[in-house]
Amino acid sequence: MAQPYCDKYHIKLNKSDLSQFVNGKVIPGQWKLTILGLALGVSESWLMGLDVPMEREKASDFPQSPDILPLPKTKRVPLLGTIACGEPILAEENLEGYVEAADEVEADFALRCRGDSMINARIYDGDLVYIREQPDVENGEIAAVLIGDEATLKRVYKYPGQVVLQPENPQYPPLVYSGEQLQDFRILGKAVAFLSRVK
């Protein structure tokens, strides 16, 4: 007799195990029962002698709950260092690797946040923020901003001759730039999404 083999799961069965089970000499444990069911293409309940259909249930046979969402399709986005969510810190634009983003997130790169100045926008220390590269944003949008060699993540408000970077934490004052300071001011892009850890 050929050795039963389940291609999909790469499972091989020992002939003596199968023979002892068929002859009723042994009742297999849960793991062996699962292996037998997979290899033979039948349900474990049927193997145990219960009055159930022989065929294995497929995932599509189970009712879908509206509370369970399918995982989104993803793409890889470059992770370009760290950005301050507090006082501006030296920009580190070195490629650190790649992170996953949902396909519908229109981001060109991601930055890891450091600090707590954006906590009222639910952006915490260690979170990933996805940035769509663009030279300008609308008033009140959150942007990654470069000031000289320092980068920060804040809400941007533009006034005639002045730009205000507003934190989302009342413990931090707004950062105000005007006059010659604006020559070193550059918007890297708009924050379009973030990924936060469960805390």
C-alpha positions in Angstrom: 0.0 0.0 0.0 1.3 3.5 -0.9 2.2 5.8 1.8 -0.6 8.4 2.2 0.7 11.9 1.4 -1.0 15.3 1.5 0.7 17.5 -1.1 -0.9 20.8 0.1 0.4 20.5 3.6 3.5 18.3 2.9 2.4 15.7 5.4 3.6 12.1 5.3 1.9 9.4 7.4 3.6 6.4 8.9 2.0 3.1 7.6 1.9 1.5 11.0 0.1 4.5 12.5 -2.5 4.4 9.7 -2.9 0.6 10.0 -3.4 0.7 13.8 -6.0 3.4 13.4 -7.9 1.5 10.7 -7.9 -1.7 12.7 -9.2 0.2 15.8 -6.1 -0.7 17.9 -5.3 2.9 18.7 -7.2 6.1 19.1 -5.0 8.9 17.8 -4.4 12.1 19.7 -5.6 15.4 18.4 -2.4 16.2 16.4 -2.4 12.7 14.7 -6.1 13.0 14.0 -5.6 16.3 12.3 -2.8 14.9 10.2 -4.9 11.9 9.2 -7.8 14.2 8.3 -5.6 16.4 6.2 -3.9 13.5 4.5 -7.1 11.7 3.7 -9.1 14.8 2.9 -11.8 14.1 5.5 -12.9 15.8 8.7 -11.5 14.9 12.1 -15.1 14.6 13.4 -15.9 12.0 10.8 -12.7 10.0 11.6 -13.9 9.9 15.3 -17.1 8.2 14.2 -19.4 11.2 14.7 -22.5 11.5 12.5 -21.2 14.4 10.4 -20.3 14.8 6.7 -17.0 13.1 5.7 -15.7 16.2 3.8 -13.5 18.7 5.5 -15.0 22.1 6.0 -13.5 24.9 3.9 -13.0 28.4 5.2 -15.6 29.5 2.6 -18.2 27.3 4.4 -18.2 29.4 7.5 -20.5 32.4 7.8 -18.5 35.7 7.5 -19.0 38.1 10.4 -19.3 41.8 9.5 -16.9 42.5 12.3 -14.1 40.6 10.6 -12.4 42.6 7.9 -10.0 41.0 5.4 -6.4 42.0 5.6 -5.6 44.8 3.0 -3.2 44.3 0.1 0.1 46.0 1.0 3.1 47.6 -0.7 6.6 48.3 0.6 7.5 51.9 1.4 11.1 53.1 2.2 11.7 53.9 5.9 13.8 57.1 6.0 15.0 57.5 9.6 13.4 59.4 12.5 11.5 62.6 12.8 10.8 64.7 15.9 7.5 64.9 17.6 8.8 67.4 20.1 11.7 69.7 19.5 13.2 69.5 16.0 16.0 66.9 15.7 18.7 66.4 13.2 17.3 65.0 10.0 18.4 61.4 9.3 17.4 60.6 5.7 19.3 57.4 5.5 17.3 54.4 4.2 16.7 52.1 7.2 14.8 49.5 5.3 11.2 49.1 4.1 7.9 49.0 5.9 4.5 47.7 4.7 1.7 50.1 3.9 -1.9 49.4 2.7 -2.2 49.8 -1.1 -4.6 52.7 -0.7 -2.1 54.7 1.4 -0.6 57.1 -1.1 2.8 57.5 0.6 6.3 57.9 -0.9 8.2 57.1 2.3 7.7 56.6 6.1 9.4 58.1 9.1 9.6 56.8 12.7 8.4 59.4 15.2 10.3 60.4 18.3 8.7 62.4 21.1 5.2 63.3 22.4 4.3 66.6 20.8 1.6 65.0 18.5 -0.2 62.8 21.0 -3.5 64.6 20.6 -3.4 63.6 16.9 -2.9 60.0 18.3 0.7 59.9 17.0 3.0 58.6 19.7 6.7 58.0 20.2 7.8 55.1 18.0 4.9 55.3 15.6 5.4 55.1 11.9 4.1 58.1 9.9 3.5 57.7 6.1 4.4 60.8 4.1 3.3 61.8 0.6 6.1 63.9 -0.8 4.8 67.4 -1.8 6.3 70.9 -1.4 3.2 72.4 0.2 0.2 71.5 2.4 -3.1 73.2 3.3 -3.4 75.1 6.5 -3.9 72.8 9.4 -2.6 69.7 7.8 0.2 67.6 9.4 3.5 67.7 7.6 7.0 66.6 7.8 9.0 69.8 7.8 12.8 70.5 7.4 14.2 73.5 9.1 17.9 73.7 8.1 19.2 70.3 8.9 16.4 69.6 11.5 13.2 67.7 10.8 9.9 67.8 12.7 6.3 66.7 12.4 3.7 69.4 13.1 0.5 71.0 11.9 1.3 73.8 9.5 -0.4 77.2 9.5 0.7 79.8 6.9 0.3 83.5 7.3 1.7 86.4 5.3 5.5 86.4 6.0 5.1 83.7 8.7 4.7 80.0 9.2 3.6 78.5 12.5 4.2 74.8 13.3 1.6 73.8 15.9 2.2 70.8 18.1 -0.8 68.5 19.2 0.2 68.6 22.9 -0.4 71.7 25.0 2.9 71.2 26.8 4.7 72.4 23.7 4.6 75.9 22.4 4.1 76.6 18.7 7.2 77.1 16.6 7.1 80.4 14.7 9.3 81.1 11.6 9.4 84.4 9.8 11.7 86.6 7.7 15.1 85.1 6.9 14.2 81.9 8.9 11.8 81.0 6.1 14.7 80.5 3.7 15.8 77.4 5.6 12.2 76.2 5.9 11.0 73.3 3.6 8.0 71.1 3.6 9.0 67.5 2.9 5.5 66.2 2.5 2.0 65.6 4.0 1.4 63.0 6.6 -1.3 60.7 5.1 -1.4 57.8 7.6 0.3 56.4 10.6 0.8 53.0 12.2 0.7 52.9 16.0 1.6 50.1 18.3 -0.9 48.8 20.9 0.2 50.2 24.2 
